[in-house]
Amino acid sequence: MIEVWHRKKPTFMLFSAEDFAEHQAAWKSGEYELVATIEKEPPPNDTEEDYAFFITNTIEDSWTENVGVKPVRKQLRSTSMGDVVKRSEDRKSVV
């Protein structure tokens, strides 16, 4: 299972390696909230991060309707830069 966590106050921007420490501090201080779990395995050529980003973005219909996605709360935005994907082996990646 993959978890998708959105930052409560998103930055919506690219960040450098120097900014990574700030994101780690934000994670530790609870500035992220769980918004969805993904129970469907990614296609063979996709990483869990790429798949989570794609499947939790609204393209034509709301991403909350995608097969294999379980939204945790209402009023959700699409996953964007600075959000976190928690992979099945309990490792985290900043999108």
Biopython code that builds the backbone (N, CA, C, O; Angstrom):
import numpy as np
from Bio.PDB.StructureBuilder import StructureBuilder

atoms = [
    (1, "MET", "N", (0.844, -1.177, 0.000)),
    (1, "MET", "CA", (0.000, 0.000, 0.000)),
    (1, "MET", "C", (0.892, 1.244, 0.000)),
    (1, "MET", "O", (1.945, 1.271, 0.637)),
    (2, "ILE", "N", (0.455, 2.251, -0.714)),
    (2, "ILE", "CA", (1.156, 3.529, -0.795)),
    (2, "ILE", "C", (0.280, 4.576, -0.109)),
    (2, "ILE", "O", (-0.934, 4.600, -0.307)),
    (3, "GLU", "N", (0.894, 5.435, 0.693)),
    (3, "GLU", "CA", (0.171, 6.537, 1.319)),
    (3, "GLU", "C", (0.591, 7.851, 0.653)),
    (3, "GLU", "O", (1.755, 8.037, 0.300)),
    (4, "VAL", "N", (-0.376, 8.755, 0.489)),
    (4, "VAL", "CA", (-0.098, 10.071, -0.067)),
    (4, "VAL", "C", (-0.428, 11.107, 1.003)),
    (4, "VAL", "O", (-1.542, 11.145, 1.525)),
    (5, "TRP", "N", (0.546, 11.939, 1.318)),
    (5, "TRP", "CA", (0.427, 12.965, 2.339)),
    (5, "TRP", "C", (0.583, 14.334, 1.694)),
    (5, "TRP", "O", (1.549, 14.573, 0.971)),
    (6, "HIS", "N", (-0.355, 15.230, 1.949)),
    (6, "HIS", "CA", (-0.275, 16.592, 1.422)),
    (6, "HIS", "C", (0.152, 17.543, 2.529)),
    (6, "HIS", "O", (-0.257, 17.412, 3.683)),
    (7, "ARG", "N", (0.975, 18.493, 2.150)),
    (7, "ARG", "CA", (1.375, 19.525, 3.099)),
    (7, "ARG", "C", (0.185, 20.443, 3.337)),
    (7, "ARG", "O", (-0.477, 20.861, 2.386)),
    (8, "LYS", "N", (-0.092, 20.760, 4.598)),
    (8, "LYS", "CA", (-1.257, 21.574, 4.941)),
    (8, "LYS", "C", (-1.173, 22.967, 4.336)),
    (8, "LYS", "O", (-2.195, 23.542, 3.961)),
    (9, "LYS", "N", (0.033, 23.512, 4.237)),
    (9, "LYS", "CA", (0.260, 24.800, 3.569)),
    (9, "LYS", "C", (1.234, 24.539, 2.424)),
    (9, "LYS", "O", (2.444, 24.702, 2.584)),
    (10, "PRO", "N", (0.698, 24.128, 1.253)),
    (10, "PRO", "CA", (1.574, 23.713, 0.158)),
    (10, "PRO", "C", (2.433, 24.848, -0.384)),
    (10, "PRO", "O", (2.059, 26.019, -0.323)),
    (11, "THR", "N", (3.588, 24.472, -0.913)),
    (11, "THR", "CA", (4.505, 25.449, -1.496)),
    (11, "THR", "C", (4.334, 25.548, -3.011)),
    (11, "THR", "O", (4.633, 26.592, -3.589)),
    (12, "PHE", "N", (3.863, 24.492, -3.663)),
    (12, "PHE", "CA", (3.634, 24.453, -5.112)),
    (12, "PHE", "C", (4.840, 24.931, -5.915)),
    (12, "PHE", "O", (4.683, 25.649, -6.901)),
    (13, "MET", "N", (6.011, 24.547, -5.510)),
    (13, "MET", "CA", (7.193, 24.983, -6.249)),
    (13, "MET", "C", (8.301, 23.956, -6.148)),
    (13, "MET", "O", (8.313, 23.116, -5.249)),
    (14, "LEU", "N", (9.226, 24.035, -7.080)),
    (14, "LEU", "CA", (10.395, 23.178, -7.023)),
    (14, "LEU", "C", (11.257, 23.624, -5.854)),
    (14, "LEU", "O", (11.224, 24.789, -5.455)),
    (15, "PHE", "N", (12.014, 22.708, -5.316)),
    (15, "PHE", "CA", (12.909, 23.087, -4.232)),
    (15, "PHE", "C", (14.247, 22.411, -4.442)),
    (15, "PHE", "O", (14.354, 21.400, -5.136)),
    (16, "SER", "N", (15.249, 22.981, -3.837)),
    (16, "SER", "CA", (16.607, 22.478, -3.990)),
    (16, "SER", "C", (16.931, 21.492, -2.867)),
    (16, "SER", "O", (16.141, 21.291, -1.944)),
    (17, "ALA", "N", (18.085, 20.899, -2.970)),
    (17, "ALA", "CA", (18.527, 19.962, -1.937)),
    (17, "ALA", "C", (18.626, 20.658, -0.585)),
    (17, "ALA", "O", (18.408, 20.030, 0.451)),
    (18, "GLU", "N", (18.953, 21.943, -0.586)),
    (18, "GLU", "CA", (19.053, 22.689, 0.670)),
    (18, "GLU", "C", (17.689, 22.803, 1.354)),
    (18, "GLU", "O", (17.608, 22.863, 2.581)),
    (19, "ASP", "N", (16.625, 22.833, 0.559)),
    (19, "ASP", "CA", (15.282, 22.951, 1.122)),
    (19, "ASP", "C", (14.783, 21.640, 1.724)),
    (19, "ASP", "O", (13.778, 21.625, 2.435)),
    (20, "PHE", "N", (15.479, 20.544, 1.443)),
    (20, "PHE", "CA", (15.023, 19.247, 1.919)),
    (20, "PHE", "C", (14.956, 19.203, 3.443)),
    (20, "PHE", "O", (14.042, 18.601, 4.005)),
    (21, "ALA", "N", (15.910, 19.831, 4.111)),
    (21, "ALA", "CA", (15.901, 19.853, 5.581)),
    (21, "ALA", "C", (14.646, 20.533, 6.107)),
    (21, "ALA", "O", (14.093, 20.118, 7.126)),
    (22, "GLU", "N", (14.196, 21.576, 5.417)),
    (22, "GLU", "CA", (12.970, 22.267, 5.820)),
    (22, "GLU", "C", (11.769, 21.345, 5.683)),
    (22, "GLU", "O", (10.886, 21.352, 6.540)),
    (23, "HIS", "N", (11.721, 20.549, 4.614)),
    (23, "HIS", "CA", (10.627, 19.599, 4.422)),
    (23, "HIS", "C", (10.663, 18.501, 5.478)),
    (23, "HIS", "O", (9.616, 18.063, 5.955)),
    (24, "GLN", "N", (11.856, 18.056, 5.843)),
    (24, "GLN", "CA", (11.969, 17.054, 6.910)),
    (24, "GLN", "C", (11.447, 17.617, 8.230)),
    (24, "GLN", "O", (10.737, 16.933, 8.967)),
    (25, "ALA", "N", (11.799, 18.857, 8.521)),
    (25, "ALA", "CA", (11.323, 19.490, 9.758)),
    (25, "ALA", "C", (9.801, 19.640, 9.733)),
    (25, "ALA", "O", (9.137, 19.429, 10.748)),
    (26, "ALA", "N", (9.251, 20.004, 8.576)),
    (26, "ALA", "CA", (7.796, 20.149, 8.437)),
    (26, "ALA", "C", (7.112, 18.804, 8.661)),
    (26, "ALA", "O", (6.062, 18.743, 9.300)),
    (27, "TRP", "N", (7.700, 17.720, 8.137)),
    (27, "TRP", "CA", (7.140, 16.377, 8.330)),
    (27, "TRP", "C", (7.133, 16.028, 9.818)),
    (27, "TRP", "O", (6.120, 15.572, 10.349)),
    (28, "LYS", "N", (8.253, 16.242, 10.478)),
    (28, "LYS", "CA", (8.368, 15.886, 11.894)),
    (28, "LYS", "C", (7.436, 16.708, 12.777)),
    (28, "LYS", "O", (7.003, 16.239, 13.830)),
    (29, "SER", "N", (7.126, 17.928, 12.355)),
    (29, "SER", "CA", (6.268, 18.788, 13.188)),
    (29, "SER", "C", (4.783, 18.640, 12.861)),
    (29, "SER", "O", (3.956, 19.375, 13.401)),
    (30, "GLY", "N", (4.437, 17.692, 11.979)),
    (30, "GLY", "CA", (3.031, 17.406, 11.705)),
    (30, "GLY", "C", (2.364, 18.329, 10.704)),
    (30, "GLY", "O", (1.146, 18.505, 10.741)),
    (31, "GLU", "N", (3.147, 18.922, 9.807)),
    (31, "GLU", "CA", (2.582, 19.842, 8.819)),
    (31, "GLU", "C", (2.029, 19.139, 7.579)),
    (31, "GLU", "O", (1.647, 19.793, 6.608)),
    (32, "TYR", "N", (1.988, 17.819, 7.615)),
    (32, "TYR", "CA", (1.427, 17.038, 6.517)),
    (32, "TYR", "C", (0.236, 16.247, 7.039)),
    (32, "TYR", "O", (0.176, 15.898, 8.217)),
    (33, "GLU", "N", (-0.717, 15.967, 6.142)),
    (33, "GLU", "CA", (-1.862, 15.146, 6.531)),
    (33, "GLU", "C", (-2.091, 14.055, 5.485)),
    (33, "GLU", "O", (-1.946, 14.282, 4.284)),
    (34, "LEU", "N", (-2.448, 12.879, 5.968)),
    (34, "LEU", "CA", (-2.750, 11.753, 5.087)),
    (34, "LEU", "C", (-4.009, 12.079, 4.302)),
    (34, "LEU", "O", (-5.043, 12.400, 4.889)),
    (35, "VAL", "N", (-3.928, 11.998, 2.960)),
    (35, "VAL", "CA", (-5.100, 12.301, 2.138)),
    (35, "VAL", "C", (-5.619, 11.098, 1.369)),
    (35, "VAL", "O", (-6.786, 11.074, 0.977)),
    (36, "ALA", "N", (-4.767, 10.093, 1.144)),
    (36, "ALA", "CA", (-5.226, 8.924, 0.385)),
    (36, "ALA", "C", (-4.292, 7.747, 0.582)),
    (36, "ALA", "O", (-3.111, 7.898, 0.894)),
    (37, "THR", "N", (-4.864, 6.571, 0.388)),
    (37, "THR", "CA", (-4.061, 5.364, 0.284)),
    (37, "THR", "C", (-4.315, 4.774, -1.098)),
    (37, "THR", "O", (-5.413, 4.877, -1.645)),
    (38, "ILE", "N", (-3.287, 4.163, -1.641)),
    (38, "ILE", "CA", (-3.384, 3.538, -2.965)),
    (38, "ILE", "C", (-3.129, 2.055, -2.771)),
    (38, "ILE", "O", (-2.051, 1.643, -2.344)),
    (39, "GLU", "N", (-4.139, 1.262, -3.092)),
    (39, "GLU", "CA", (-4.043, -0.176, -2.868)),
    (39, "GLU", "C", (-3.764, -0.951, -4.142)),
    (39, "GLU", "O", (-3.551, -2.163, -4.104)),
    (40, "LYS", "N", (-3.766, -0.260, -5.260)),
    (40, "LYS", "CA", (-3.484, -0.893, -6.543)),
    (40, "LYS", "C", (-1.986, -0.789, -6.831)),
    (40, "LYS", "O", (-1.382, 0.267, -6.639)),
    (41, "GLU", "N", (-1.397, -1.886, -7.291)),
    (41, "GLU", "CA", (0.030, -1.892, -7.605)),
    (41, "GLU", "C", (0.303, -1.043, -8.847)),
    (41, "GLU", "O", (-0.510, -1.028, -9.771)),
    (42, "PRO", "N", (1.433, -0.338, -8.882)),
    (42, "PRO", "CA", (1.766, 0.434, -10.080)),
    (42, "PRO", "C", (2.084, -0.487, -11.250)),
    (42, "PRO", "O", (2.484, -1.635, -11.053)),
    (43, "PRO", "N", (1.904, 0.022, -12.482)),
    (43, "PRO", "CA", (2.291, -0.768, -13.654)),
    (43, "PRO", "C", (3.777, -1.134, -13.570)),
    (43, "PRO", "O", (4.541, -0.461, -12.877)),
    (44, "PRO", "N", (4.188, -2.186, -14.265)),
    (44, "PRO", "CA", (5.568, -2.680, -14.160)),
    (44, "PRO", "C", (6.658, -1.643, -14.420)),
    (44, "PRO", "O", (7.731, -1.730, -13.823)),
    (45, "ASN", "N", (6.422, -0.682, -15.278)),
    (45, "ASN", "CA", (7.468, 0.285, -15.629)),
    (45, "ASN", "C", (7.395, 1.581, -14.830)),
    (45, "ASN", "O", (8.167, 2.503, -15.096)),
    (46, "ASP", "N", (6.499, 1.676, -13.869)),
    (46, "ASP", "CA", (6.361, 2.886, -13.049)),
    (46, "ASP", "C", (6.922, 2.663, -11.654)),
    (46, "ASP", "O", (6.828, 1.563, -11.108)),
    (47, "THR", "N", (7.502, 3.705, -11.083)),
    (47, "THR", "CA", (7.879, 3.649, -9.670)),
    (47, "THR", "C", (6.628, 3.949, -8.854)),
    (47, "THR", "O", (5.650, 4.480, -9.380)),
    (48, "GLU", "N", (6.660, 3.612, -7.583)),
    (48, "GLU", "CA", (5.521, 3.925, -6.718)),
    (48, "GLU", "C", (5.285, 5.427, -6.643)),
    (48, "GLU", "O", (4.140, 5.875, -6.603)),
    (49, "GLU", "N", (6.373, 6.215, -6.623)),
    (49, "GLU", "CA", (6.240, 7.673, -6.564)),
    (49, "GLU", "C", (5.560, 8.229, -7.805)),
    (49, "GLU", "O", (4.631, 9.030, -7.705)),
    (50, "ASP", "N", (6.022, 7.803, -8.973)),
    (50, "ASP", "CA", (5.430, 8.289, -10.231)),
    (50, "ASP", "C", (3.959, 7.900, -10.327)),
    (50, "ASP", "O", (3.117, 8.706, -10.721)),
    (51, "TYR", "N", (3.664, 6.668, -9.966)),
    (51, "TYR", "CA", (2.288, 6.183, -10.035)),
    (51, "TYR", "C", (1.390, 6.946, -9.066)),
    (51, "TYR", "O", (0.283, 7.347, -9.425)),
    (52, "ALA", "N", (1.870, 7.148, -7.832)),
    (52, "ALA", "CA", (1.080, 7.880, -6.840)),
    (52, "ALA", "C", (0.814, 9.311, -7.310)),
    (52, "ALA", "O", (-0.294, 9.819, -7.146)),
    (53, "PHE", "N", (1.806, 9.950, -7.881)),
    (53, "PHE", "CA", (1.634, 11.313, -8.383)),
    (53, "PHE", "C", (0.583, 11.338, -9.485)),
    (53, "PHE", "O", (-0.312, 12.183, -9.475)),
    (54, "PHE", "N", (0.689, 10.418, -10.432)),
    (54, "PHE", "CA", (-0.250, 10.372, -11.560)),
    (54, "PHE", "C", (-1.678, 10.079, -11.103)),
    (54, "PHE", "O", (-2.615, 10.767, -11.508)),
    (55, "ILE", "N", (-1.843, 9.064, -10.263)),
    (55, "ILE", "CA", (-3.187, 8.606, -9.910)),
    (55, "ILE", "C", (-3.884, 9.551, -8.925)),
    (55, "ILE", "O", (-5.099, 9.462, -8.748)),
    (56, "THR", "N", (-3.132, 10.454, -8.282)),
    (56, "THR", "CA", (-3.752, 11.422, -7.367)),
    (56, "THR", "C", (-3.755, 12.833, -7.958)),
    (56, "THR", "O", (-3.695, 13.824, -7.230)),
    (57, "ASN", "N", (-3.826, 12.904, -9.282)),
    (57, "ASN", "CA", (-3.994, 14.175, -9.981)),
    (57, "ASN", "C", (-5.258, 14.115, -10.817)),
    (57, "ASN", "O", (-5.550, 13.106, -11.459)),
    (58, "THR", "N", (-6.001, 15.206, -10.799)),
    (58, "THR", "CA", (-7.216, 15.285, -11.602)),
    (58, "THR", "C", (-6.826, 15.612, -13.038)),
    (58, "THR", "O", (-6.212, 16.646, -13.302)),
    (59, "ILE", "N", (-7.184, 14.728, -13.959)),
    (59, "ILE", "CA", (-6.903, 14.942, -15.376)),
    (59, "ILE", "C", (-8.219, 15.302, -16.065)),
    (59, "ILE", "O", (-8.402, 16.440, -16.498)),
    (60, "GLU", "N", (-9.123, 14.350, -16.167)),
    (60, "GLU", "CA", (-10.444, 14.612, -16.733)),
    (60, "GLU", "C", (-11.523, 14.534, -15.655)),
    (60, "GLU", "O", (-12.454, 15.339, -15.637)),
    (61, "ASP", "N", (-11.390, 13.568, -14.767)),
    (61, "ASP", "CA", (-12.329, 13.394, -13.662)),
    (61, "ASP", "C", (-11.552, 13.509, -12.352)),
    (61, "ASP", "O", (-10.322, 13.443, -12.346)),
    (62, "SER", "N", (-12.262, 13.677, -11.262)),
    (62, "SER", "CA", (-11.616, 13.785, -9.959)),
    (62, "SER", "C", (-10.769, 12.550, -9.680)),
    (62, "SER", "O", (-11.206, 11.422, -9.907)),
    (63, "TRP", "N", (-9.563, 12.771, -9.191)),
    (63, "TRP", "CA", (-8.693, 11.637, -8.891)),
    (63, "TRP", "C", (-9.260, 10.764, -7.790)),
    (63, "TRP", "O", (-8.860, 9.608, -7.649)),
    (64, "THR", "N", (-10.188, 11.300, -7.006)),
    (64, "THR", "CA", (-10.778, 10.507, -5.920)),
    (64, "THR", "C", (-11.636, 9.361, -6.442)),
    (64, "THR", "O", (-12.015, 8.467, -5.686)),
    (65, "GLU", "N", (-11.944, 9.391, -7.753)),
    (65, "GLU", "CA", (-12.740, 8.335, -8.380)),
    (65, "GLU", "C", (-11.874, 7.248, -9.019)),
    (65, "GLU", "O", (-12.410, 6.264, -9.528)),
    (66, "ASN", "N", (-10.558, 7.405, -9.003)),
    (66, "ASN", "CA", (-9.674, 6.432, -9.642)),
    (66, "ASN", "C", (-9.700, 5.096, -8.909)),
    (66, "ASN", "O", (-9.720, 5.047, -7.679)),
    (67, "VAL", "N", (-9.701, 4.014, -9.685)),
    (67, "VAL", "CA", (-9.721, 2.658, -9.127)),
    (67, "VAL", "C", (-8.453, 2.431, -8.309)),
    (67, "VAL", "O", (-7.346, 2.723, -8.760)),
    (68, "GLY", "N", (-8.634, 1.913, -7.118)),
    (68, "GLY", "CA", (-7.502, 1.606, -6.258)),
    (68, "GLY", "C", (-7.110, 2.729, -5.315)),
    (68, "GLY", "O", (-6.223, 2.550, -4.480)),
    (69, "VAL", "N", (-7.756, 3.889, -5.432)),
    (69, "VAL", "CA", (-7.452, 5.029, -4.563)),
    (69, "VAL", "C", (-8.546, 5.161, -3.508)),
    (69, "VAL", "O", (-9.735, 5.152, -3.826)),
    (70, "LYS", "N", (-8.132, 5.281, -2.259)),
    (70, "LYS", "CA", (-9.084, 5.494, -1.165)),
    (70, "LYS", "C", (-8.797, 6.859, -0.539)),
    (70, "LYS", "O", (-7.852, 7.002, 0.237)),
    (71, "PRO", "N", (-9.619, 7.870, -0.879)),
    (71, "PRO", "CA", (-9.430, 9.176, -0.233)),
    (71, "PRO", "C", (-9.726, 9.061, 1.260)),
    (71, "PRO", "O", (-10.627, 8.325, 1.663)),
    (72, "VAL", "N", (-8.975, 9.779, 2.067)),
    (72, "VAL", "CA", (-9.140, 9.724, 3.507)),
    (72, "VAL", "C", (-10.026, 10.859, 4.006)),
    (72, "VAL", "O", (-10.647, 10.746, 5.062)),
    (73, "ARG", "N", (-10.086, 11.940, 3.257)),
    (73, "ARG", "CA", (-10.888, 13.084, 3.669)),
    (73, "ARG", "C", (-11.515, 13.750, 2.450)),
    (73, "ARG", "O", (-11.216, 13.386, 1.313)),
    (74, "LYS", "N", (-12.379, 14.720, 2.692)),
    (74, "LYS", "CA", (-13.037, 15.445, 1.602)),
    (74, "LYS", "C", (-12.268, 16.725, 1.296)),
    (74, "LYS", "O", (-11.321, 17.070, 2.002)),
    (75, "GLN", "N", (-12.675, 17.426, 0.246)),
    (75, "GLN", "CA", (-12.049, 18.691, -0.144)),
    (75, "GLN", "C", (-10.560, 18.513, -0.391)),
    (75, "GLN", "O", (-9.730, 19.104, 0.300)),
    (76, "LEU", "N", (-10.234, 17.703, -1.372)),
    (76, "LEU", "CA", (-8.843, 17.390, -1.665)),
    (76, "LEU", "C", (-8.364, 18.091, -2.927)),
    (76, "LEU", "O", (-9.138, 18.337, -3.852)),
    (77, "ARG", "N", (-7.087, 18.404, -2.949)),
    (77, "ARG", "CA", (-6.445, 18.944, -4.139)),
    (77, "ARG", "C", (-5.600, 17.836, -4.755)),
    (77, "ARG", "O", (-5.429, 16.772, -4.159)),
    (78, "SER", "N", (-5.082, 18.087, -5.931)),
    (78, "SER", "CA", (-4.179, 17.128, -6.560)),
    (78, "SER", "C", (-2.821, 17.155, -5.868)),
    (78, "SER", "O", (-2.440, 18.160, -5.268)),
    (79, "THR", "N", (-2.102, 16.051, -5.955)),
    (79, "THR", "CA", (-0.758, 15.978, -5.405)),
    (79, "THR", "C", (0.157, 16.888, -6.205)),
    (79, "THR", "O", (0.069, 16.955, -7.431)),
    (80, "SER", "N", (1.037, 17.589, -5.498)),
    (80, "SER", "CA", (1.936, 18.528, -6.183)),
    (80, "SER", "C", (3.313, 18.529, -5.528)),
    (80, "SER", "O", (3.560, 17.770, -4.591)),
    (81, "MET", "N", (4.194, 19.370, -6.016)),
    (81, "MET", "CA", (5.551, 19.474, -5.507)),
    (81, "MET", "C", (5.520, 19.745, -4.004)),
    (81, "MET", "O", (4.734, 20.565, -3.530)),
    (82, "GLY", "N", (6.367, 19.062, -3.274)),
    (82, "GLY", "CA", (6.451, 19.247, -1.836)),
    (82, "GLY", "C", (5.598, 18.284, -1.028)),
    (82, "GLY", "O", (5.740, 18.214, 0.193)),
    (83, "ASP", "N", (4.709, 17.535, -1.688)),
    (83, "ASP", "CA", (3.913, 16.530, -0.982)),
    (83, "ASP", "C", (4.750, 15.263, -0.801)),
    (83, "ASP", "O", (5.829, 15.139, -1.380)),
    (84, "VAL", "N", (4.254, 14.335, -0.004)),
    (84, "VAL", "CA", (5.041, 13.149, 0.346)),
    (84, "VAL", "C", (4.310, 11.876, -0.055)),
    (84, "VAL", "O", (3.102, 11.748, 0.140)),
    (85, "VAL", "N", (5.065, 10.935, -0.619)),
    (85, "VAL", "CA", (4.576, 9.599, -0.917)),
    (85, "VAL", "C", (5.297, 8.652, 0.033)),
    (85, "VAL", "O", (6.525, 8.573, 0.037)),
    (86, "LYS", "N", (4.526, 7.944, 0.830)),
    (86, "LYS", "CA", (5.092, 6.965, 1.759)),
    (86, "LYS", "C", (4.924, 5.603, 1.116)),
    (86, "LYS", "O", (3.810, 5.103, 0.959)),
    (87, "ARG", "N", (6.038, 5.019, 0.751)),
    (87, "ARG", "CA", (6.020, 3.768, 0.004)),
    (87, "ARG", "C", (5.797, 2.568, 0.901)),
    (87, "ARG", "O", (5.876, 2.650, 2.126)),
    (88, "SER", "N", (5.517, 1.454, 0.249)),
    (88, "SER", "CA", (5.160, 0.232, 0.963)),
    (88, "SER", "C", (6.237, -0.248, 1.924)),
    (88, "SER", "O", (5.919, -0.874, 2.935)),
    (89, "GLU", "N", (7.490, 0.027, 1.637)),
    (89, "GLU", "CA", (8.552, -0.438, 2.537)),
    (89, "GLU", "C", (8.883, 0.625, 3.601)),
    (89, "GLU", "O", (9.975, 0.627, 4.170)),
    (90, "ASP", "N", (7.909, 1.539, 3.862)),
    (90, "ASP", "CA", (8.015, 2.546, 4.906)),
    (90, "ASP", "C", (9.103, 3.575, 4.633)),
    (90, "ASP", "O", (9.686, 4.127, 5.566)),
    (91, "ARG", "N", (9.377, 3.835, 3.356)),
    (91, "ARG", "CA", (10.293, 4.908, 2.983)),
    (91, "ARG", "C", (9.474, 6.055, 2.423)),
    (91, "ARG", "O", (8.433, 5.837, 1.803)),
    (92, "LYS", "N", (9.937, 7.267, 2.638)),
    (92, "LYS", "CA", (9.204, 8.445, 2.205)),
    (92, "LYS", "C", (9.948, 9.166, 1.098)),
    (92, "LYS", "O", (11.178, 9.216, 1.102)),
    (93, "SER", "N", (9.208, 9.724, 0.149)),
    (93, "SER", "CA", (9.782, 10.515, -0.926)),
    (93, "SER", "C", (9.002, 11.807, -1.062)),
    (93, "SER", "O", (7.771, 11.803, -1.071)),
    (94, "VAL", "N", (9.722, 12.910, -1.169)),
    (94, "VAL", "CA", (9.067, 14.189, -1.430)),
    (94, "VAL", "C", (8.869, 14.292, -2.924)),
    (94, "VAL", "O", (9.806, 14.089, -3.696)),
    (95, "VAL", "N", (7.646, 14.610, -3.340)),
    (95, "VAL", "CA", (7.328, 14.736, -4.771)),
    (95, "VAL", "C", (7.855, 16.061, -5.264)),
    (95, "VAL", "O", (7.703, 16.387, -6.441)),
]
sb = StructureBuilder()
sb.init_structure("model")
sb.init_model(0)
sb.init_chain("A")
sb.init_seg("    ")
for serial, (resi, resn, name, xyz) in enumerate(atoms, 1):
    if name == "N":
        sb.init_residue(resn, " ", resi, " ")
    sb.init_atom(name, np.array(xyz, "f"), 0.0, 1.0, " ", f" {name:<3s}", serial, name[0])
structure = sb.get_structure()
